Amino acid sequence: MNIEAAYIRIIFGLKLKQIRTEKKLSLFGLSKLTNISKSYLNEIEKGKKYPKTDKIAVLSNSLDVSYDDMVSLKLDKNLAPLGEILQSNILKEIPLELFGIQESDLIDIISNAPAKVNAFISTLIEIAQNYNLSRESFFLAALRSYQEAHNNYFEDIELAVKKFTKAYQINSTKKINSSDLKEILIEEFEYTILKDGLKDYDNLKELRCIFIPKTKTLLLSNTIDESQITFIYAKEIAYNYMNLDERLYTFPWINFDSFDQVLNNFMASYFAGALIIPKKAIEKQLTRFFKLESWDAAVFNKMITKFTDSPETYLQRLTNILPKSFNLKNLFFIRFTNKIGQTRYHLSKELHITQQQPPHANEVHEHYCRRWISIHTFNGLKNDPENPIKTDLQISFYPENNSSYLVITSATSDPFKEKHNRSISIGLLISTQLKNKLQFLKDENIITKHVGVTCERCAIKNCDERVSEATELIKATKHAEIEMAVMEIIQKFS
């Protein structure tokens, strides 16, 4: 999409329409005044055409506006935010076609209702400022929308993994070792790998690797385990095998320079997850799991460790497989982190397939419901080398939505932050379909809890785990009472 050219056409069209309207001229009237056809003027105002210099001169003379003002890209204060967003890198960097948005659609929307679009954009900017949303947050939100629009399943990447395993004779029936992938990186893609490459940099303890593109050198942290190394190698293969040139050079990421980097990072991670946990193998595993008559955390942990030591990699892979292979699309995925000894919990990653299910991130520093298994699993978590993964589940009932979710959570020490733990959860909407598929849902030992989203918005009475008053709920109740009283007065005196 040529944003620069489109931007110039749109701005000229907006200015022409604004000046014409201020002069109280119709398109027909302006056509009579300038001897320029009404249809051509309409296309100019819609940003589809940009007039030649002689016609700009005729328009400026007829409307009593200087030529320089007509061609200037500067908008008055009423439309300035619209100009800023059109000029911004965000529109240049996000491939709008991924979301089914064509250039002509964007131009038509803006040109047909510039004041409303401007007000909408101004509102978005104000919300972003109030909630301190960064450019990276915007990109990540766009990526989540892209994932959700595709039910987080991408057949082209699945096929790429299948072709790769065949071409490089990867035995997908066995757990993949980092040594197998390392050999491919070195022999096929000419990598130099320094296993302790970051050991001398104390300020980079949270980084697991850095890639140097000029020399194809991969520097690894000396603190990462086998599963992390395998995932890193798999991502590096993905970047090369799928020709993803715009990429990030650190893991985890520090910042994004463009949306392409965000998208390619996701695609490489998806490839890595699909390579480590093959589709057919996990489908067979889940089919057996669904037939179990009772829940067993040890069995679920074995399901994870068959492929990887990372619950996040496994549960993230479930979000690809469950919607596609088992038609379980009403699900959410969330990741919490918690500093040991503190009672603040940070929801650092989320994904919702088909709808915005509870729970969801709250950006105003409210207190997440302590009844969530995602948070409760942190209690008593010990860094036990023999049992590094603590898995539990519960049925969470949300009275406000009248909906229940089966939530499975696996907690471990955080591999990326010292003295931190993390929990990874997947929640499945309990429906007739889920009950028919999941035999152990009949297990009477599964605990059901009434839950909210945050304490500040929760209506549950006598909650022993509440850490804050329902302040937002109280405000909403008072507002509703005032609104009701006003309606009664209006009816009384009507």
RODO-2510 file (C-alpha; in nm, 4 decimals, decimal comma):
residues 494
     n   res          X          Y          Z
     1     m     0,0000     0,0000     0,0000
     2     n     0,1461     0,3362    -0,1098
     3     i     0,0553     0,5334     0,2005
     4     e     0,2535     0,8433     0,0965
     5     a     0,0702     0,8911    -0,2359
     6     a    -0,2640     0,8007    -0,0819
     7     y    -0,1998     1,0391     0,2047
     8     i    -0,1355     1,3325    -0,0311
     9     r    -0,4549     1,2607    -0,2264
    10     i    -0,6629     1,2203     0,0895
    11     i    -0,5362     1,5418     0,2479
    12     f    -0,6002     1,7437    -0,0683
    13     g    -0,9495     1,5954    -0,0960
    14     l    -1,0282     1,6667     0,2691
    15     k    -0,9110     2,0262     0,2370
    16     l    -1,1102     2,0806    -0,0817
    17     k    -1,4261     1,9395     0,0739
    18     q    -1,3776     2,1438     0,3909
    19     i    -1,3258     2,4702     0,1973
    20     r    -1,6204     2,3972    -0,0340
    21     t    -1,8459     2,3254     0,2639
    22     e    -1,7354     2,6443     0,4411
    23     k    -1,8227     2,8396     0,1240
    24     k    -2,1643     2,6665     0,1312
    25     l    -2,1111     2,5276    -0,2176
    26     s    -2,2461     2,1971    -0,3445
    27     l    -2,0370     1,9829    -0,5772
    28     f    -2,2686     2,0940    -0,8546
    29     g    -2,2096     2,4591    -0,7617
    30     l    -1,8310     2,4166    -0,7508
    31     s    -1,8451     2,2425    -1,0883
    32     k    -2,0343     2,5385    -1,2401
    33     l    -1,7888     2,7823    -1,0799
    34     t    -1,4731     2,6080    -1,2045
    35     n    -1,5879     2,4283    -1,5217
    36     i    -1,4486     2,1066    -1,3713
    37     s    -1,6859     1,8104    -1,3951
    38     k    -1,8824     1,7166    -1,0845
    39     s    -1,7691     1,3530    -1,1107
    40     y    -1,4017     1,4541    -1,1237
    41     l    -1,4428     1,6852    -0,8233
    42     n    -1,6129     1,3999    -0,6356
    43     e    -1,3170     1,1706    -0,7046
    44     i    -1,0770     1,4407    -0,5847
    45     e    -1,2656     1,4835    -0,2581
    46     k    -1,2689     1,1088    -0,2020
    47     g    -0,8910     1,0943    -0,2381
    48     k    -0,9028     0,8923    -0,5591
    49     k    -0,7613     1,1598    -0,7880
    50     y    -0,5048     1,4367    -0,7495
    51     p    -0,5611     1,7315    -0,9886
    52     k    -0,2954     1,8749    -1,2175
    53     t    -0,1452     2,2152    -1,1395
    54     d    -0,3720     2,4067    -1,3803
    55     k    -0,6845     2,2656    -1,2144
    56     i    -0,5438     2,3376    -0,8653
    57     a    -0,4917     2,6973    -0,9787
    58     v    -0,8528     2,7184    -1,1019
    59     l    -0,9804     2,5752    -0,7721
    60     s    -0,7703     2,8105    -0,5574
    61     n    -0,8830     3,1163    -0,7573
    62     s    -1,2479     3,0156    -0,7543
    63     l    -1,2470     2,9423    -0,3802
    64     d    -1,0326     3,2468    -0,2926
    65     v    -0,7612     3,0331    -0,1299
    66     s    -0,3914     3,0637    -0,2056
    67     y    -0,2319     2,7942    -0,4209
    68     d     0,0238     2,7195    -0,1473
    69     d    -0,2501     2,6638     0,1112
    70     m    -0,4332     2,4311    -0,1253
    71     v    -0,1338     2,2039    -0,1808
    72     s     0,0002     2,2223     0,1756
    73     l    -0,0217     1,8950     0,3719
    74     k    -0,0982     2,0901     0,6875
    75     l    -0,4513     2,0464     0,8230
    76     d    -0,6352     2,2795     1,0564
    77     k    -0,6720     2,1847     1,4219
    78     n    -1,0069     2,0104     1,3655
    79     l    -0,8496     1,7500     1,1370
    80     a    -0,4900     1,7548     1,2674
    81     p    -0,5111     1,4165     1,4503
    82     l    -0,6319     1,2596     1,1256
    83     g    -0,3284     1,3982     0,9475
    84     e    -0,0968     1,2674     1,2182
    85     i    -0,2319     0,9135     1,1981
    86     l    -0,2197     0,9151     0,8172
    87     q     0,1427     1,0271     0,8235
    88     s     0,2418     0,7953     1,1061
    89     n     0,4625     0,4897     1,0654
    90     i     0,1856     0,2738     1,2086
    91     l    -0,0152     0,2841     0,8848
    92     k     0,3016     0,2425     0,6824
    93     e     0,4195    -0,0574     0,8809
    94     i     0,1048    -0,2624     0,9398
    95     p     0,0146    -0,4661     0,6293
    96     l    -0,3543    -0,3758     0,6304
    97     e    -0,4297    -0,6433     0,3719
    98     l    -0,3722    -0,9019     0,6484
    99     f    -0,6947    -0,7740     0,8026
   100     g    -0,8820    -0,7557     0,4719
   101     i    -0,8500    -0,3769     0,4502
   102     q    -0,7827    -0,2371     0,1029
   103     e    -0,6423     0,1085     0,0329
   104     s    -0,9653     0,2102    -0,1405
   105     d    -1,1697     0,1055     0,1649
   106     l    -0,9550     0,3156     0,3956
   107     i    -0,9771     0,6187     0,1688
   108     d    -1,3554     0,5880     0,1340
   109     i    -1,4079     0,5602     0,5098
   110     i    -1,1948     0,8675     0,5803
   111     s    -1,3251     1,0832     0,2958
   112     n    -1,6936     1,0032     0,3548
   113     a    -1,6914     1,1006     0,7228
   114     p    -1,3670     1,2876     0,8027
   115     a    -1,5001     1,4589     1,1157
   116     k    -1,6265     1,1310     1,2664
   117     v    -1,3081     0,9451     1,1748
   118     n    -1,1052     1,2302     1,3206
   119     a    -1,3043     1,2152     1,6468
   120     f    -1,2583     0,8373     1,6588
   121     i    -0,8816     0,8672     1,6052
   122     s    -0,8569     1,1427     1,8670
   123     t    -1,0368     0,9121     2,1119
   124     l    -0,7978     0,6257     2,0380
   125     i    -0,4983     0,8552     2,0903
   126     e    -0,6403     0,9794     2,4212
   127     i    -0,7092     0,6233     2,5414
   128     a    -0,3576     0,5181     2,4428
   129     q    -0,2096     0,8122     2,6366
   130     n    -0,4239     0,7505     2,9447
   131     y    -0,3406     0,3812     2,9548
   132     n     0,0231     0,4417     2,8637
   133     l     0,0023     0,2120     2,5612
   134     s     0,3321     0,1900     2,3771
   135     r     0,3941     0,1407     2,0077
   136     e     0,4923    -0,2179     2,0868
   137     s     0,1611    -0,2695     2,2704
   138     f    -0,0264    -0,1477     1,9636
   139     f     0,1644    -0,3863     1,7375
   140     l     0,1082    -0,6794     1,9742
   141     a    -0,2646    -0,6007     1,9945
   142     a    -0,2790    -0,5987     1,6132
   143     l    -0,1001    -0,9342     1,6081
   144     r    -0,3467    -1,0844     1,8587
   145     s    -0,6350    -0,9695     1,6407
   146     y    -0,4685    -1,1351     1,3419
   147     q    -0,4252    -1,4605     1,5345
   148     e    -0,7812    -1,4560     1,6623
   149     a    -0,9204    -1,3846     1,3149
   150     h    -0,7572    -1,7093     1,1970
   151     n    -0,8448    -1,9120     1,5101
   152     n    -0,4687    -1,9116     1,5709
   153     y    -0,4176    -2,1826     1,3109
   154     f    -0,1991    -2,1242     1,0044
   155     e    -0,1995    -2,4033     0,7507
   156     d     0,0870    -2,2558     0,5455
   157     i     0,3232    -2,2724     0,8457
   158     e     0,2051    -2,6248     0,9317
   159     l     0,2847    -2,7313     0,5722
   160     a     0,6247    -2,5579     0,5885
   161     v     0,7092    -2,7610     0,9008
   162     k     0,5939    -3,0813     0,7297
   163     k     0,8121    -3,0112     0,4245
   164     f     1,1080    -2,9224     0,6453
   165     t     1,0904    -3,2424     0,8505
   166     k     1,0771    -3,4476     0,5295
   167     a     1,3571    -3,2559     0,3558
   168     y     1,5895    -3,2764     0,6569
   169     q     1,4820    -3,6222     0,7732
   170     i     1,3662    -3,5120     1,1179
   171     n     1,2123    -3,8002     1,3102
   172     s     0,8882    -3,6408     1,4311
   173     t     0,7934    -3,9497     1,6355
   174     k     1,0726    -3,8759     1,8854
   175     k     1,1466    -3,5794     2,1072
   176     i     1,3617    -3,3366     1,9103
   177     n     1,7090    -3,2707     2,0499
   178     s     1,8867    -2,9387     2,0174
   179     s     2,1907    -3,1163     1,8701
   180     d     1,9879    -3,2213     1,5638
   181     l     1,8810    -2,8637     1,4945
   182     k     2,2229    -2,7220     1,5741
   183     e     2,3780    -2,9369     1,3021
   184     i     2,1289    -2,8032     1,0459
   185     l     2,1980    -2,4409     1,1436
   186     i     2,5724    -2,4920     1,1080
   187     e     2,5801    -2,7108     0,7966
   188     e     2,2908    -2,5649     0,5981
   189     f     2,2688    -2,2039     0,7091
   190     e     2,6371    -2,1447     0,7962
   191     y     2,5796    -2,0393     1,1557
   192     t     2,8472    -1,9932     1,4180
   193     i     2,7042    -2,0847     1,7592
   194     l     2,8685    -1,9734     2,0835
   195     k     2,7008    -2,1644     2,3638
   196     d     2,8344    -1,9396     2,6426
   197     g     2,8428    -1,6272     2,4299
   198     l     2,6650    -1,4043     2,6834
   199     k     2,8312    -1,5246     3,0041
   200     d     3,0514    -1,2141     3,0375
   201     y     2,7603    -0,9668     3,0168
   202     d     2,5990    -0,9356     3,3612
   203     n     2,3517    -0,6730     3,2427
   204     l     2,2086    -0,9156     2,9846
   205     k     2,1025    -1,1874     3,2283
   206     e     1,7415    -1,1774     3,1099
   207     l     1,8403    -1,2416     2,7472
   208     r     1,8645    -1,5973     2,6220
   209     c     2,0330    -1,5247     2,2900
   210     i     2,1545    -1,2578     2,0482
   211     f     2,1880    -1,3129     1,6734
   212     i     2,4519    -1,1179     1,4768
   213     p     2,3237    -1,1087     1,1162
   214     k     2,6458    -0,9920     0,9490
   215     t     2,8443    -1,2967     1,0612
   216     k     2,5483    -1,5312     1,1286
   217     t     2,6703    -1,5713     1,4848
   218     l     2,4298    -1,6904     1,7536
   219     l     2,5366    -1,6089     2,1105
   220     l     2,3600    -1,8121     2,3787
   221     s     2,3206    -1,7537     2,7494
   222     n     2,4905    -2,0113     2,9735
   223     t     2,1790    -2,0286     3,1948
   224     i     1,9310    -2,1779     2,9476
   225     d     1,8198    -2,5384     2,9527
   226     e     1,7821    -2,7960     2,6762
   227     s     1,4198    -2,7095     2,5912
   228     q     1,4995    -2,3394     2,5604
   229     i     1,7988    -2,4106     2,3361
   230     t     1,5851    -2,6373     2,1175
   231     f     1,3186    -2,3681     2,0818
   232     i     1,5784    -2,1018     1,9963
   233     y     1,7363    -2,3250     1,7310
   234     a     1,3926    -2,4050     1,5872
   235     k     1,3102    -2,0325     1,5605
   236     e     1,6413    -1,9625     1,3862
   237     i     1,5674    -2,2397     1,1364
   238     a     1,2229    -2,0864     1,0781
   239     y     1,3676    -1,7443     0,9987
   240     n     1,5971    -1,9002     0,7394
   241     y     1,3733    -2,1727     0,5976
   242     m     1,0723    -1,9389     0,5522
   243     n     1,2911    -1,6455     0,4351
   244     l     1,1734    -1,4107     0,7101
   245     d     1,4223    -1,1283     0,6580
   246     e     1,2640    -0,8637     0,8817
   247     r     1,3362    -1,0153     1,2214
   248     l     1,4294    -0,9612     1,5835
   249     y     1,7842    -1,0266     1,6966
   250     t     1,7255    -1,1000     2,0650
   251     f     1,5178    -1,3495     2,2594
   252     p     1,3167    -1,2417     2,4428
   253     w     1,2594    -0,9264     2,2389
   254     i     1,3692    -0,5825     2,3603
   255     n     1,1669    -0,3702     2,1193
   256     f     1,0104    -0,3826     1,7745
   257     d     1,1101    -0,1519     1,4906
   258     s     0,8234    -0,2536     1,2620
   259     f     0,5090    -0,4628     1,2508
   260     d     0,6812    -0,7010     1,0085
   261     q     0,9224    -0,7897     1,2873
   262     v     0,6294    -0,8605     1,5208
   263     l     0,4557    -1,0754     1,2611
   264     n     0,7709    -1,2637     1,1613
   265     n     0,8613    -1,3257     1,5249
   266     f     0,5182    -1,4848     1,5694
   267     m     0,5547    -1,6924     1,2510
   268     a     0,8990    -1,8171     1,3565
   269     s     0,7658    -1,9050     1,7037
   270     y     0,4672    -2,0841     1,5501
   271     f     0,7043    -2,2828     1,3241
   272     a     0,9206    -2,3722     1,6248
   273     g     0,6209    -2,4897     1,8280
   274     a     0,4889    -2,6978     1,5367
   275     l     0,8319    -2,8519     1,4805
   276     i     0,8826    -2,9426     1,8485
   277     i     0,5223    -3,0622     1,8918
   278     p     0,4077    -3,2221     1,5634
   279     k     0,0403    -3,1902     1,4783
   280     k    -0,0346    -3,5600     1,4320
   281     a     0,1420    -3,6588     1,7536
   282     i    -0,0423    -3,4087     1,9727
   283     e    -0,3757    -3,4904     1,8071
   284     k    -0,3315    -3,8582     1,9032
   285     q    -0,2249    -3,7599     2,2536
   286     l    -0,5269    -3,5322     2,3051
   287     t    -0,7674    -3,7922     2,1705
   288     r    -0,6485    -4,0322     2,4428
   289     f    -0,6554    -3,7540     2,7029
   290     f    -1,0186    -3,6677     2,6249
   291     k    -1,1183    -4,0285     2,7024
   292     l    -0,9789    -4,0233     3,0580
   293     e    -1,2530    -4,0624     3,3183
   294     s    -1,0743    -3,8604     3,5877
   295     w    -0,8348    -3,5682     3,5959
   296     d    -0,4721    -3,6496     3,6707
   297     a    -0,2155    -3,3673     3,6897
   298     a     0,0746    -3,6140     3,6640
   299     v    -0,0625    -3,7483     3,3363
   300     f    -0,0944    -3,3953     3,1974
   301     n     0,2637    -3,3135     3,2979
   302     k     0,3813    -3,6268     3,1157
   303     m     0,1923    -3,5056     2,8098
   304     i     0,3934    -3,1843     2,8238
   305     t     0,7333    -3,3417     2,8874
   306     k     0,6886    -3,5931     2,6042
   307     f     0,7699    -3,2998     2,3738
   308     t     0,9243    -3,0228     2,5844
   309     d     1,0019    -2,9056     2,9384
   310     s     0,8184    -2,5783     2,8670
   311     p     0,4475    -2,5664     2,9636
   312     e     0,4152    -2,2425     2,7664
   313     t     0,5291    -2,4059     2,4428
   314     y     0,2867    -2,6936     2,4987
   315     l    -0,0196    -2,4896     2,6010
   316     q     0,0472    -2,2381     2,3260
   317     r     0,0469    -2,5298     2,0798
   318     l    -0,2924    -2,6362     2,2181
   319     t    -0,4340    -2,3024     2,1025
   320     n    -0,3388    -2,4026     1,7442
   321     i    -0,4675    -2,7593     1,7620
   322     l    -0,7892    -2,7461     1,9690
   323     p    -0,9793    -2,4997     1,7442
   324     k    -0,8729    -2,6697     1,4198
   325     s    -0,8676    -3,0407     1,5013
   326     f    -1,1308    -3,0634     1,7766
   327     n    -1,3511    -2,7637     1,6916
   328     l    -1,3013    -2,6172     2,0409
   329     k    -1,2797    -2,2498     1,9490
   330     n    -1,4143    -2,0815     2,2618
   331     l    -1,0902    -2,0742     2,4543
   332     f    -0,8423    -1,8359     2,6090
   333     f    -0,4697    -1,8513     2,6820
   334     i    -0,3069    -1,6374     2,9512
   335     r     0,0356    -1,6059     3,1119
   336     f     0,0936    -1,4585     3,4576
   337     t     0,4243    -1,3630     3,6161
   338     n     0,4820    -1,3028     3,9849
   339     k     0,7866    -1,1918     4,1793
   340     i     0,8499    -1,4328     4,4652
   341     g     0,7347    -1,2813     4,7962
   342     q     0,5072    -1,0202     4,6357
   343     t     0,1301    -1,0247     4,5915
   344     r     0,1153    -0,8397     4,2594
   345     y     0,0440    -1,0524     3,9528
   346     h     0,1134    -0,9366     3,5991
   347     l    -0,0903    -1,0720     3,3095
   348     s     0,1860    -1,0610     3,0493
   349     k     0,0282    -1,2480     2,7582
   350     e    -0,3223    -1,3350     2,6457
   351     l    -0,5106    -1,4740     2,3499
   352     h    -0,8857    -1,5180     2,3014
   353     i    -1,0269    -1,7324     2,0239
   354     t    -1,3710    -1,6352     1,8811
   355     q    -1,4636    -1,3889     2,1581
   356     q    -1,3268    -1,1789     2,4440
   357     q    -1,3710    -1,4348     2,7201
   358     p    -1,2990    -1,3647     3,0825
   359     p    -1,0386    -1,3413     3,2204
   360     h    -0,8710    -1,0616     3,0303
   361     a    -0,5979    -0,8062     3,0885
   362     n    -0,6774    -0,4927     3,2856
   363     e    -0,4532    -0,1946     3,2190
   364     v    -0,5524     0,0208     3,5184
   365     h    -0,3643    -0,1718     3,7867
   366     e    -0,6638    -0,3379     3,9433
   367     h    -0,6303    -0,6593     4,1429
   368     y    -0,6963    -0,9777     3,9481
   369     c    -0,9318    -1,2267     4,1119
   370     r    -0,7388    -1,4404     4,3603
   371     r    -0,9824    -1,7260     4,3008
   372     w    -0,8356    -1,7873     3,9560
   373     i    -0,6413    -2,1108     3,9376
   374     s    -0,3862    -1,9125     3,7318
   375     i    -0,2965    -1,7202     4,0475
   376     h    -0,3784    -1,9812     4,3101
   377     t    -0,1271    -2,2254     4,1553
   378     f     0,1573    -1,9924     4,2535
   379     n     0,0925    -2,0800     4,6186
   380     g     0,3364    -2,3398     4,7396
   381     l     0,5268    -2,3519     4,4118
   382     k     0,8784    -2,4739     4,4858
   383     n     1,1768    -2,4917     4,2559
   384     d     1,1969    -2,8685     4,2764
   385     p     1,4259    -3,0147     4,0056
   386     e     1,2421    -3,3468     4,0345
   387     n     0,8988    -3,1859     3,9856
   388     p     0,9546    -2,8498     3,8131
   389     i     0,5971    -2,8203     3,6808
   390     k     0,2969    -2,7727     3,9114
   391     t    -0,0290    -2,8325     3,7253
   392     d    -0,3849    -2,7938     3,8511
   393     l    -0,7313    -2,7223     3,7164
   394     q    -1,0685    -2,5892     3,8218
   395     i    -1,4025    -2,4950     3,6764
   396     s    -1,4341    -2,1160     3,6926
   397     f    -1,7905    -1,9828     3,6916
   398     y    -1,8386    -1,6156     3,6037
   399     p    -2,1792    -1,5078     3,7458
   400     e    -2,1762    -1,1823     3,5499
   401     n    -2,1492    -1,3700     3,2184
   402     n    -2,3300    -1,6843     3,3357
   403     s    -2,0507    -1,8893     3,1803
   404     s    -1,8120    -2,1562     3,3039
   405     y    -1,4625    -2,2450     3,1852
   406     l    -1,2473    -2,5473     3,2477
   407     v    -0,9108    -2,3900     3,3245
   408     i    -0,5859    -2,5898     3,3243
   409     t    -0,2805    -2,4130     3,4673
   410     s     0,0849    -2,5123     3,4757
   411     a     0,3247    -2,3075     3,6895
   412     t     0,7055    -2,3099     3,6953
   413     s     0,9885    -2,0821     3,7908
   414     d     1,0179    -1,8069     3,5292
   415     p     1,2943    -1,9049     3,2840
   416     f     1,3506    -1,5421     3,1885
   417     k     1,3474    -1,3616     3,5243
   418     e     1,5343    -1,4405     3,8428
   419     k     1,3202    -1,4787     4,1572
   420     h     1,0024    -1,4849     3,9490
   421     n     0,7452    -1,7536     3,8805
   422     r     0,5065    -1,7831     3,5901
   423     s     0,1822    -1,9657     3,5259
   424     i     0,0406    -2,0617     3,1889
   425     s    -0,3313    -2,1293     3,1577
   426     i    -0,5721    -2,2451     2,8937
   427     g    -0,9454    -2,2079     2,9511
   428     l    -1,2167    -2,3926     2,7571
   429     l    -1,5772    -2,2758     2,7587
   430     i    -1,7904    -2,5492     2,9129
   431     s    -2,0560    -2,6318     2,6564
   432     t    -2,2487    -2,9388     2,5489
   433     q    -1,9813    -2,9937     2,2864
   434     l    -1,6996    -2,9893     2,5441
   435     k    -1,8922    -3,2200     2,7783
   436     n    -1,9345    -3,4701     2,4957
   437     k    -1,5641    -3,4625     2,4110
   438     l    -1,4069    -3,4489     2,7580
   439     q    -1,5009    -3,7523     2,9653
   440     f    -1,3288    -3,6380     3,2857
   441     l    -1,5551    -3,3317     3,3079
   442     k    -1,7842    -3,5690     3,5009
   443     d    -1,5123    -3,6076     3,7675
   444     e    -1,6705    -3,4886     4,0940
   445     n    -1,3293    -3,4064     4,2400
   446     i    -1,2871    -3,1080     4,0079
   447     i    -1,3395    -2,7932     4,2127
   448     t    -1,5823    -2,5283     4,0883
   449     k    -1,5307    -2,1684     4,2028
   450     h    -1,7319    -1,8526     4,1480
   451     v    -1,4841    -1,5983     4,0169
   452     g    -1,4663    -1,2408     3,8952
   453     v    -1,2181    -1,0551     3,6782
   454     t    -1,0828    -0,7979     3,9225
   455     c    -1,1737    -0,7316     4,2854
   456     e    -1,2678    -0,3750     4,1956
   457     r    -1,5410    -0,4995     3,9571
   458     c    -1,6539    -0,8159     4,1355
   459     a    -2,0018    -0,8622     4,2855
   460     i    -1,9248    -1,1820     4,4784
   461     k    -2,0241    -1,1387     4,8453
   462     n    -1,8204    -1,2515     5,1482
   463     c    -1,5091    -1,3380     4,9491
   464     d    -1,2255    -1,4317     5,1849
   465     e    -0,9704    -1,3864     4,9053
   466     r    -1,0736    -1,0340     4,8113
   467     v    -0,7817    -0,7880     4,8332
   468     s    -0,9689    -0,4725     4,7344
   469     e    -1,3190    -0,3286     4,7646
   470     a    -1,5460    -0,3421     4,4612
   471     t    -1,4861     0,0290     4,4005
   472     e    -1,5675     0,0268     4,0286
   473     l    -1,8814    -0,1749     4,0881
   474     i    -1,9923     0,0675     4,3599
   475     k    -1,9409     0,3602     4,1180
   476     a    -2,1431     0,1851     3,8491
   477     t    -2,4246     0,1083     4,0969
   478     k    -2,4421     0,4713     4,2128
   479     h    -2,4477     0,5925     3,8536
   480     a    -2,7332     0,3517     3,7719
   481     e    -2,9300     0,4723     4,0772
   482     i    -2,8880     0,8365     3,9704
   483     e    -2,9935     0,7510     3,6165
   484     m    -3,3038     0,5706     3,7451
   485     a    -3,3983     0,8646     3,9711
   486     v    -3,3649     1,1088     3,6797
   487     m    -3,5908     0,8894     3,4624
   488     e    -3,8542     0,8803     3,7377
   489     i    -3,8463     1,2614     3,7657
   490     i    -3,8779     1,2981     3,3896
   491     q    -4,1792     1,0658     3,3846
   492     k    -4,3383     1,2409     3,6843
   493     f    -4,3237     1,5873     3,5270
   494     s    -4,3931     1,4829     3,1677
***
